[in-house]
């Protein structure tokens, strides 16, 4: 009887919100994961980053356990599967990973440096996926070593909860790479869809111009109707079934909508994507929602911790409803 292949080792290049969410999702499913930070930092800053990341991940898991997602006694084992590598330790960590998600800031030069650094240490068959919400996969493929094993993988926050991940391969992406990443995501309970290299992928575009843009994507061959509807159910619909559209602007930040609107209006050459005057005004006034205490809603009298817990609870309820809630477990082998 042949031995079962070892589970894939997962890396997240960039220890910000997205990297932490992806690491949590894979560690929860039983994978060894690495949060890799390649930015040069002072020692004290590096220690603070690791402490903050560890505390956020542990806090997210504790909240899930408190809401009945899993037995809290399993939390230490999940956290222990997440390792941290700062710039000095990054080469050794990168050499271990089978799949690397890039999540550094949305600045091309920063991404260029990060890809060059990572490419010098990755295994020859390691998959590299960018989580960018800004750059087309075709643009990034030009700066990624071994571009045949590169594609975009767009997650929705919070990454450890929302099932949908949008996969966007470019013309030279090996079909086996897309299939392997899709299988890995499905094995941890995610719902991946494939779309063409189009500004805004599927979900961000639907959030702005839903039905007409959905029809246009079918017409353009961006994705099939079935894939678009799957993206709507397990991403767009999932989120807005639990939090209203205007409420979500305040929850995520009015400033995010402001910058996203400017990008899409330019990239798609369509002024319909430009933000309305009220979004611009809130930006100028510093009324960007939850973290400012005011946006479209007034949060001055709201218990923010309780409010966030309620939102998280609604999301967990939807996961259970869709039968996508699963306990922590041993990861399945990575079949190649």
C-alpha positions as a Python dict, from the first residue, in 0.01 Angstrom:
ca = {
    (1, 'X'): (0, 0, 0),
    (2, 'X'): (151, 333, -109),
    (3, 'X'): (204, 608, 146),
    (4, 'X'): (-37, 902, 137),
    (5, 'X'): (128, 1221, 0),
    (6, 'X'): (207, 1479, 264),
    (7, 'X'): (-39, 1771, 287),
    (8, 'X'): (66, 2084, 99),
    (9, 'X'): (264, 2342, 297),
    (10, 'X'): (106, 2685, 257),
    (11, 'X'): (279, 3022, 262),
    (12, 'X'): (132, 3373, 283),
    (13, 'X'): (371, 3641, 162),
    (14, 'X'): (267, 3943, 364),
    (15, 'X'): (146, 3928, 723),
    (16, 'X'): (-145, 4169, 689),
    (17, 'X'): (-517, 4106, 717),
    (18, 'X'): (-545, 3887, 406),
    (19, 'X'): (-235, 3680, 482),
    (20, 'X'): (-356, 3616, 835),
    (21, 'X'): (-700, 3513, 712),
    (22, 'X'): (-558, 3271, 454),
    (23, 'X'): (-316, 3122, 709),
    (24, 'X'): (-606, 3072, 951),
    (25, 'X'): (-818, 2900, 685),
    (26, 'X'): (-548, 2649, 591),
    (27, 'X'): (-424, 2589, 947),
    (28, 'X'): (-783, 2523, 1056),
    (29, 'X'): (-800, 2253, 786),
    (30, 'X'): (-481, 2086, 908),
    (31, 'X'): (-211, 2240, 688),
    (32, 'X'): (129, 2363, 801),
    (33, 'X'): (125, 2734, 715),
    (34, 'X'): (382, 3013, 712),
    (35, 'X'): (320, 3386, 745),
    (36, 'X'): (621, 3538, 570),
    (37, 'X'): (715, 3904, 606),
    (38, 'X'): (1000, 4022, 380),
    (39, 'X'): (986, 4392, 465),
    (40, 'X'): (1304, 4511, 644),
    (41, 'X'): (1206, 4607, 999),
    (42, 'X'): (1364, 4717, 1322),
    (43, 'X'): (1377, 4427, 1573),
    (44, 'X'): (1115, 4581, 1799),
    (45, 'X'): (880, 4638, 1505),
    (46, 'X'): (928, 4279, 1389),
    (47, 'X'): (842, 4144, 1733),
    (48, 'X'): (534, 4367, 1749),
    (49, 'X'): (416, 4247, 1408),
    (50, 'X'): (438, 3881, 1506),
    (51, 'X'): (266, 3944, 1839),
    (52, 'X'): (-14, 4137, 1670),
    (53, 'X'): (-65, 3871, 1402),
    (54, 'X'): (-66, 3589, 1655),
    (55, 'X'): (-311, 3773, 1880),
    (56, 'X'): (-546, 3852, 1591),
    (57, 'X'): (-545, 3493, 1464),
    (58, 'X'): (-597, 3349, 1811),
    (59, 'X'): (-873, 3600, 1878),
    (60, 'X'): (-1052, 3513, 1554),
    (61, 'X'): (-1039, 3143, 1636),
    (62, 'X'): (-1154, 3207, 1992),
    (63, 'X'): (-1456, 3397, 1858),
    (64, 'X'): (-1541, 3108, 1625),
    (65, 'X'): (-1511, 2856, 1907),
    (66, 'X'): (-1727, 3070, 2136),
    (67, 'X'): (-1996, 3067, 1867),
    (68, 'X'): (-1986, 2688, 1845),
    (69, 'X'): (-1779, 2642, 1529),
    (70, 'X'): (-1545, 2391, 1695),
    (71, 'X'): (-1422, 2272, 2033),
    (72, 'X'): (-1202, 2545, 2179),
    (73, 'X'): (-962, 2279, 2307),
    (74, 'X'): (-850, 2238, 1946),
    (75, 'X'): (-752, 2604, 1914),
    (76, 'X'): (-389, 2568, 2038),
    (77, 'X'): (-320, 2296, 1782),
    (78, 'X'): (-457, 2516, 1502),
    (79, 'X'): (-248, 2815, 1610),
    (80, 'X'): (63, 2597, 1638),
    (81, 'X'): (29, 2507, 1271),
    (82, 'X'): (91, 2873, 1182),
    (83, 'X'): (459, 2969, 1176),
    (84, 'X'): (614, 3313, 1131),
    (85, 'X'): (917, 3402, 921),
    (86, 'X'): (1066, 3751, 911),
    (87, 'X'): (1304, 3860, 635),
    (88, 'X'): (1606, 3670, 771),
    (89, 'X'): (1408, 3347, 808),
    (90, 'X'): (1208, 3395, 487),
    (91, 'X'): (1441, 3204, 249),
    (92, 'X'): (1414, 2883, 453),
    (93, 'X'): (1037, 2920, 489),
    (94, 'X'): (987, 2989, 120),
    (95, 'X'): (1187, 2678, 32),
    (96, 'X'): (931, 2467, 225),
    (97, 'X'): (605, 2589, 75),
    (98, 'X'): (409, 2417, -202),
    (99, 'X'): (166, 2705, -251),
    (100, 'X'): (241, 3073, -189),
    (101, 'X'): (-28, 3344, -169),
    (102, 'X'): (109, 3695, -225),
    (103, 'X'): (-69, 3963, -25),
    (104, 'X'): (172, 4259, -3),
    (105, 'X'): (46, 4619, -51),
    (106, 'X'): (-114, 4710, -384),
    (107, 'X'): (190, 4892, -521),
    (108, 'X'): (358, 4746, -829),
    (109, 'X'): (715, 4810, -715),
    (110, 'X'): (649, 4646, -378),
    (111, 'X'): (500, 4345, -555),
    (112, 'X'): (791, 4332, -801),
    (113, 'X'): (1044, 4321, -515),
    (114, 'X'): (840, 4062, -322),
    (115, 'X'): (806, 3830, -622),
    (116, 'X'): (1177, 3860, -702),
    (117, 'X'): (1272, 3778, -343),
    (118, 'X'): (1034, 3483, -323),
    (119, 'X'): (1124, 3347, -666),
    (120, 'X'): (1487, 3306, -565),
    (121, 'X'): (1395, 3058, -289),
    (122, 'X'): (1075, 2876, -395),
    (123, 'X'): (1071, 2516, -514),
    (124, 'X'): (1052, 2473, -889),
    (125, 'X'): (696, 2335, -875),
    (126, 'X'): (553, 2570, -611),
    (127, 'X'): (231, 2747, -714),
    (128, 'X'): (231, 3126, -674),
    (129, 'X'): (-102, 3310, -646),
    (130, 'X'): (-159, 3681, -598),
    (131, 'X'): (-455, 3790, -388),
    (132, 'X'): (-460, 4133, -556),
    (133, 'X'): (-790, 4311, -604),
    (134, 'X'): (-626, 4575, -823),
    (135, 'X'): (-383, 4430, -1078),
    (136, 'X'): (-476, 4204, -1367),
    (137, 'X'): (-309, 3864, -1370),
    (138, 'X'): (-156, 3950, -1710),
    (139, 'X'): (22, 4251, -1561),
    (140, 'X'): (164, 4057, -1268),
    (141, 'X'): (262, 3752, -1475),
    (142, 'X'): (532, 3965, -1638),
    (143, 'X'): (714, 4009, -1305),
    (144, 'X'): (670, 3657, -1160),
    (145, 'X'): (946, 3398, -1216),
    (146, 'X'): (795, 3076, -1354),
    (147, 'X'): (474, 3244, -1471),
    (148, 'X'): (327, 2914, -1594),
    (149, 'X'): (261, 2829, -1228),
    (150, 'X'): (119, 3173, -1145),
    (151, 'X'): (-241, 3297, -1127),
    (152, 'X'): (-454, 3536, -925),
    (153, 'X'): (-660, 3401, -635),
    (154, 'X'): (-897, 3667, -507),
    (155, 'X'): (-1032, 3597, -158),
    (156, 'X'): (-1310, 3789, 18),
    (157, 'X'): (-1264, 3913, 373),
    (158, 'X'): (-1283, 3760, 622),
    (159, 'X'): (-1087, 3496, 430),
    (160, 'X'): (-1125, 3229, 697),
    (161, 'X'): (-1507, 3254, 677),
    (162, 'X'): (-1631, 3343, 328),
    (163, 'X'): (-1624, 3038, 97),
    (164, 'X'): (-1566, 3204, -241),
    (165, 'X'): (-1218, 3236, -395),
    (166, 'X'): (-1196, 3375, -750),
    (167, 'X'): (-921, 3215, -962),
    (168, 'X'): (-792, 3414, -1258),
    (169, 'X'): (-529, 3236, -1470),
    (170, 'X'): (-344, 3407, -1755),
    (171, 'X'): (-278, 3265, -2100),
    (172, 'X'): (41, 3082, -1992),
    (173, 'X'): (-92, 2940, -1664),
    (174, 'X'): (-65, 2560, -1683),
    (175, 'X'): (-416, 2407, -1665),
    (176, 'X'): (-284, 2155, -1411),
    (177, 'X'): (-187, 2446, -1183),
    (178, 'X'): (-537, 2591, -1188),
    (179, 'X'): (-686, 2245, -1126),
    (180, 'X'): (-448, 2173, -838),
    (181, 'X'): (-520, 2503, -666),
    (182, 'X'): (-892, 2452, -716),
    (183, 'X'): (-869, 2104, -558),
    (184, 'X'): (-672, 2236, -260),
    (185, 'X'): (-927, 2511, -198),
    (186, 'X'): (-1222, 2273, -225),
    (187, 'X'): (-1050, 2036, 20),
    (188, 'X'): (-1051, 2307, 290),
    (189, 'X'): (-1417, 2395, 231),
    (190, 'X'): (-1378, 2685, -12),
    (191, 'X'): (-1582, 2736, -329),
    (192, 'X'): (-1345, 2842, -609),
    (193, 'X'): (-1464, 2979, -943),
    (194, 'X'): (-1261, 3058, -1255),
    (195, 'X'): (-1289, 3388, -1442),
    (196, 'X'): (-1087, 3562, -1712),
    (197, 'X'): (-841, 3842, -1650),
    (198, 'X'): (-1090, 4125, -1609),
    (199, 'X'): (-1072, 4431, -1384),
    (200, 'X'): (-1267, 4365, -1067),
    (201, 'X'): (-1301, 3989, -1118),
    (202, 'X'): (-1663, 3877, -1068),
    (203, 'X'): (-1781, 3984, -724),
    (204, 'X'): (-1648, 4344, -704),
    (205, 'X'): (-1804, 4419, -1042),
    (206, 'X'): (-2137, 4268, -943),
    (207, 'X'): (-2142, 4482, -631),
    (208, 'X'): (-2148, 4794, -850),
    (209, 'X'): (-2361, 4703, -1150),
    (210, 'X'): (-2512, 4366, -1068),
    (211, 'X'): (-2747, 4230, -1331),
    (212, 'X'): (-2629, 4414, -1643),
    (213, 'X'): (-2266, 4346, -1563),
    (214, 'X'): (-2342, 3979, -1499),
    (215, 'X'): (-2498, 3949, -1844),
    (216, 'X'): (-2205, 4137, -1997),
    (217, 'X'): (-1955, 3895, -1843),
    (218, 'X'): (-2138, 3600, -1999),
    (219, 'X'): (-2139, 3782, -2333),
    (220, 'X'): (-1765, 3855, -2307),
    (221, 'X'): (-1673, 3502, -2202),
    (222, 'X'): (-1535, 3611, -1865),
    (223, 'X'): (-1712, 3318, -1698),
    (224, 'X'): (-2010, 3091, -1763),
    (225, 'X'): (-2351, 3172, -1618),
    (226, 'X'): (-2309, 2877, -1383),
    (227, 'X'): (-1977, 3004, -1250),
    (228, 'X'): (-2110, 3357, -1210),
    (229, 'X'): (-2416, 3233, -1022),
    (230, 'X'): (-2193, 3022, -798),
    (231, 'X'): (-1982, 3330, -728),
    (232, 'X'): (-2296, 3525, -645),
    (233, 'X'): (-2435, 3261, -406),
    (234, 'X'): (-2116, 3181, -222),
    (235, 'X'): (-1957, 3527, -217),
    (236, 'X'): (-2179, 3825, -296),
    (237, 'X'): (-2502, 3667, -178),
    (238, 'X'): (-2336, 3514, 127),
    (239, 'X'): (-2209, 3850, 249),
    (240, 'X'): (-2516, 4058, 171),
    (241, 'X'): (-2745, 3797, 322),
    (242, 'X'): (-2581, 3883, 652),
    (243, 'X'): (-2495, 4252, 624),
    (244, 'X'): (-2668, 4521, 421),
    (245, 'X'): (-2498, 4699, 132),
    (246, 'X'): (-2483, 5040, 300),
    (247, 'X'): (-2401, 4879, 634),
    (248, 'X'): (-2113, 4701, 464),
    (249, 'X'): (-1974, 5029, 329),
    (250, 'X'): (-1946, 5150, 689),
    (251, 'X'): (-1824, 4811, 816),
    (252, 'X'): (-1543, 4780, 560),
    (253, 'X'): (-1470, 5151, 520),
    (254, 'X'): (-1612, 5418, 291),
    (255, 'X'): (-1254, 5497, 185),
    (256, 'X'): (-1221, 5148, 32),
    (257, 'X'): (-1528, 5214, -184),
    (258, 'X'): (-1386, 5554, -277),
    (259, 'X'): (-1055, 5415, -407),
    (260, 'X'): (-1213, 5107, -569),
    (261, 'X'): (-1458, 5328, -760),
    (262, 'X'): (-1176, 5543, -895),
    (263, 'X'): (-979, 5236, -1010),
    (264, 'X'): (-1272, 5062, -1182),
    (265, 'X'): (-1393, 5378, -1357),
    (266, 'X'): (-1046, 5410, -1516),
    (267, 'X'): (-969, 5041, -1581),
    (268, 'X'): (-1305, 4970, -1745),
    (269, 'X'): (-1334, 5310, -1912),
    (270, 'X'): (-1685, 5353, -1776),
    (271, 'X'): (-1796, 5652, -1567),
    (272, 'X'): (-2079, 5444, -1417),
    (273, 'X'): (-1823, 5313, -1170),
    (274, 'X'): (-1733, 5658, -1038),
    (275, 'X'): (-1831, 5714, -678),
    (276, 'X'): (-2128, 5939, -601),
    (277, 'X'): (-2092, 6274, -429),
    (278, 'X'): (-2192, 6134, -88),
    (279, 'X'): (-1900, 5888, -88),
    (280, 'X'): (-1657, 6165, -183),
    (281, 'X'): (-1798, 6389, 89),
    (282, 'X'): (-1769, 6120, 358),
    (283, 'X'): (-1409, 6069, 249),
    (284, 'X'): (-1332, 6440, 282),
    (285, 'X'): (-1507, 6463, 619),
    (286, 'X'): (-1336, 6153, 760),
    (287, 'X'): (-1669, 5978, 812),
    (288, 'X'): (-1562, 5642, 673),
    (289, 'X'): (-1777, 5420, 890),
    (290, 'X'): (-1722, 5189, 1181),
    (291, 'X'): (-1365, 5279, 1273),
    (292, 'X'): (-1444, 5654, 1259),
    (293, 'X'): (-1765, 5611, 1459),
    (294, 'X'): (-1972, 5764, 1183),
    (295, 'X'): (-2049, 5703, 818),
    (296, 'X'): (-2387, 5640, 666),
    (297, 'X'): (-2475, 5517, 1018),
    (298, 'X'): (-2393, 5674, 1355),
    (299, 'X'): (-2199, 5423, 1566),
    (300, 'X'): (-2149, 5651, 1866),
    (301, 'X'): (-2387, 5453, 2088),
    (302, 'X'): (-2308, 5108, 1952),
    (303, 'X'): (-2121, 4833, 2142),
    (304, 'X'): (-1876, 4762, 1859),
    (305, 'X'): (-1751, 4431, 1998),
    (306, 'X'): (-2107, 4301, 2034),
    (307, 'X'): (-2197, 4433, 1692),
    (308, 'X'): (-1899, 4259, 1529),
    (309, 'X'): (-1985, 3938, 1714),
    (310, 'X'): (-2341, 3955, 1583),
    (311, 'X'): (-2216, 3998, 1226),
    (312, 'X'): (-1974, 3707, 1269),
    (313, 'X'): (-2255, 3498, 1418),
    (314, 'X'): (-2476, 3563, 1115),
    (315, 'X'): (-2194, 3454, 886),
    (316, 'X'): (-2139, 3135, 1083),
    (317, 'X'): (-2510, 3064, 1061),
    (318, 'X'): (-2492, 3089, 682),
    (319, 'X'): (-2193, 2852, 671),
    (320, 'X'): (-2398, 2597, 868),
    (321, 'X'): (-2697, 2654, 644),
    (322, 'X'): (-2485, 2584, 334),
    (323, 'X'): (-2330, 2276, 500),
    (324, 'X'): (-1984, 2429, 456),
    (325, 'X'): (-1898, 2439, 826),
    (326, 'X'): (-1650, 2166, 902),
    (327, 'X'): (-1443, 2084, 1210),
    (328, 'X'): (-1065, 2126, 1221),
    (329, 'X'): (-898, 1816, 1086),
    (330, 'X'): (-598, 1654, 932),
    (331, 'X'): (-535, 1789, 584),
    (332, 'X'): (-580, 1553, 291),
    (333, 'X'): (-275, 1470, 80),
    (334, 'X'): (-189, 1695, -212),
    (335, 'X'): (-245, 1484, -523),
    (336, 'X'): (-45, 1604, -820),
}
